[in-house]
Amino acid sequence: MENDDLYPSGHESHKINAPEPKKDAAKVFHNIESDNDTLEPQNFGPDSGTINANDPSELEYWANELQISSGELKATIILVSNKVSDIRKYLSV
């Protein structure tokens, strides 16, 4: 159904006083910018936001960083989670 069928003949209210779009306007493409430089990398290393309790070097690093023993850190991971933010909140560091 076309717009002309909605109004009685001679009725002009459905027409817009706008210029016709250019025929080539639909063919204009814009380059999409890459956002790779704003995305966080996939791998942060030992500072990835989680602690791997099975990796002795990572466990030692975070135990020193949080100023607790490796055993206390393992216990905290079991009690809370392995997310650094959750562990910091639990320890109030």
C-alpha positions in Angstrom: 0.0 0.0 0.0 1.5 3.3 -1.0 1.1 6.6 0.9 -1.1 7.9 -1.9 -3.7 5.3 -1.0 -4.1 6.6 2.6 -5.4 10.0 1.6 -8.2 11.1 -0.7 -7.1 12.4 -4.0 -5.9 16.0 -3.9 -4.9 15.8 -0.2 -1.4 17.3 0.2 -0.7 16.7 4.0 1.3 13.6 3.4 3.8 15.2 1.2 7.0 16.6 2.7 8.5 19.8 1.5 12.1 18.4 1.5 14.5 18.1 -1.4 14.8 14.8 -3.0 17.9 12.9 -1.8 20.8 12.6 -4.3 20.8 9.3 -6.1 24.4 8.6 -5.2 23.9 9.4 -1.5 23.1 5.8 -0.6 26.4 4.7 -2.1 28.5 6.8 0.2 30.5 4.6 2.7 32.4 5.8 5.7 35.5 4.1 6.9 35.0 2.4 10.2 37.7 3.2 12.7 39.5 0.4 14.4 39.1 0.4 18.2 41.9 -2.1 18.8 43.9 0.6 20.5 41.1 1.2 23.0 40.4 -2.4 23.9 42.0 -4.1 26.8 44.5 -6.8 25.9 43.4 -10.4 26.3 46.4 -11.4 28.5 47.6 -9.2 31.3 50.2 -11.7 32.6 50.4 -12.2 36.4 48.3 -9.1 36.9 45.3 -10.4 35.0 42.7 -9.8 37.6 42.8 -13.4 38.7 45.3 -15.4 40.7 46.3 -18.9 39.6 46.8 -20.7 42.9 48.5 -23.5 41.0 51.3 -21.3 39.7 53.9 -20.9 42.5 55.5 -17.8 41.0 52.2 -16.0 40.6 51.1 -17.1 44.1 54.4 -15.7 45.5 54.1 -12.5 43.5 50.5 -11.8 44.8 51.4 -12.9 48.4 54.2 -10.3 48.4 52.0 -7.7 46.7 49.2 -8.2 49.3 51.7 -8.6 52.2 50.4 -12.0 53.3 51.9 -15.5 53.2 51.3 -17.9 50.3 49.3 -20.1 52.7 47.0 -17.2 53.7 46.6 -16.3 50.0 45.6 -19.8 49.1 43.1 -19.9 52.0 41.7 -16.5 50.9 41.3 -17.8 47.3 39.4 -20.8 48.6 37.2 -18.7 50.9 36.5 -15.7 48.6 37.5 -16.2 44.9 40.6 -15.9 42.8 39.7 -12.4 41.6 42.3 -9.9 42.8 39.6 -7.3 43.4 37.6 -9.7 45.6 40.7 -10.7 47.5 41.7 -7.0 48.1 38.2 -6.2 49.3 38.3 -9.2 51.6 41.7 -8.3 53.0 40.8 -4.6 53.0 44.1 -3.9 51.3 
